[in-house]
Amino acid sequence: MKLLIDTNIILEVILEQAKGEEVRALLSKTEEHEFFISDYALHSIGLLLFRRKQHQVFRQFLHDMLFNAGMMVASLPIDYMEPVIEASEKFNLDFDDAYQYAVAAKYDYILVSLDSDFDNTERGRKTPTTVLQG
């Protein structure tokens, strides 16, 4: 499966939150899934970690997930912002969620998120647990 990993999924591991082990289990399935992160999510993670002066944590994330594990970065061309706006209006999503939704739609990725805002969309979402359970 081609999985778009939402920002909150990555932060579960980086910030050692409650679902961190579940996320680690999912991200270890590199032979079963192709993992993608949006450029927006990547920059959001960097922003948060830089604010916390955790530059080394961001560096380690880049090396572990993008360079070593092969997670790929997906982005939207500037002329594809209309679907972002439409997703926001149709599903009442904030910009970050609308962007994630539009990336998943454009590239036909399955969105993996802990954010229930996606439950009210046509594409929905999966959680790490639902992906692991098949």
C-alpha positions in Angstrom: 0.0 0.0 0.0 1.1 3.6 -0.6 0.6 5.4 2.7 0.7 9.1 3.3 1.9 9.6 6.9 0.3 12.6 8.6 2.4 14.9 10.8 0.8 13.7 14.0 1.9 10.1 13.3 5.6 11.1 13.0 5.3 13.3 16.1 4.0 10.4 18.2 7.4 8.8 17.8 9.6 11.9 18.0 7.8 13.3 21.0 7.5 9.8 22.7 3.8 10.0 23.0 1.2 7.3 23.8 1.0 5.7 20.4 4.7 5.8 19.6 5.2 2.0 19.7 2.2 1.4 17.5 3.6 3.9 15.0 7.1 2.4 15.1 5.5 -1.0 14.4 3.8 0.4 11.3 6.9 2.3 10.0 8.9 -0.9 10.3 6.8 -2.5 7.6 8.9 -1.1 4.7 8.7 -4.3 2.7 4.9 -4.2 2.8 4.2 -0.5 2.3 5.5 2.5 0.5 5.7 5.5 2.9 5.2 9.1 1.9 5.2 12.3 3.8 4.0 15.6 2.4 6.4 18.5 2.1 4.1 20.4 4.3 4.3 17.8 7.1 8.1 17.7 6.7 8.3 21.4 7.1 5.9 21.4 10.1 8.0 18.8 11.9 11.1 20.9 11.3 9.3 24.1 12.5 8.2 22.4 15.7 11.6 20.9 16.4 13.6 24.0 15.6 11.3 26.0 18.0 12.3 23.5 20.7 16.0 23.8 19.7 15.9 20.1 18.8 17.9 20.4 15.6 19.7 17.1 16.2 16.3 15.3 16.5 15.2 16.7 13.1 18.5 15.7 11.6 18.1 12.2 13.0 14.5 12.0 11.7 15.8 13.0 8.2 18.5 10.3 8.3 16.3 7.6 9.8 13.1 8.0 7.8 14.0 9.7 4.5 17.6 8.7 3.8 17.7 5.3 5.4 14.2 3.9 5.4 13.3 5.4 2.1 10.2 7.5 3.0 9.5 9.7 0.1 8.3 13.3 0.1 5.2 14.3 -1.9 4.3 17.8 -2.8 1.7 19.6 -4.7 2.5 21.9 -7.6 1.4 25.5 -7.1 -1.3 25.1 -9.8 -2.9 22.4 -7.6 -4.0 24.7 -4.8 -7.6 24.7 -5.9 -8.2 21.2 -4.7 -6.7 22.2 -1.3 -9.2 25.1 -1.1 -12.1 22.8 -2.2 -11.2 20.2 0.4 -11.2 22.9 3.1 -14.5 24.3 2.0 -16.2 20.9 1.5 -15.0 19.2 4.6 -14.3 22.1 6.9 -10.6 21.3 7.1 -7.8 23.6 8.2 -5.1 24.3 5.6 -2.8 21.6 6.9 -5.4 18.9 6.8 -6.8 20.1 3.4 -3.2 20.0 2.0 -2.7 16.4 3.3 -6.1 15.4 1.9 -5.3 16.9 -1.5 -1.9 15.1 -1.6 -3.6 11.8 -0.8 -6.2 12.4 -3.5 -3.8 13.5 -6.2 -1.5 10.6 -5.8 -4.1 8.0 -4.6 -2.4 7.4 -1.2 -4.1 6.1 1.8 -4.0 8.7 4.5 -2.7 7.5 7.9 -3.6 9.9 10.7 -4.7 10.2 14.3 -6.8 13.2 13.3 -10.5 12.4 13.3 -11.2 15.4 11.1 -10.5 13.1 8.1 -13.4 10.8 9.1 -15.9 13.2 7.6 -14.2 13.2 4.2 -14.8 11.0 1.2 -11.4 9.4 1.4 -11.4 8.9 5.2 -8.3 7.8 7.0 -6.7 4.8 8.6 -4.9 4.7 11.9 -1.6 2.9 12.4 -3.6 0.1 14.1 -6.1 -0.3 11.2 -3.2 -0.6 8.8 -1.4 -3.1 10.9 -4.5 -5.2 11.3 -4.9 -5.3 7.5 
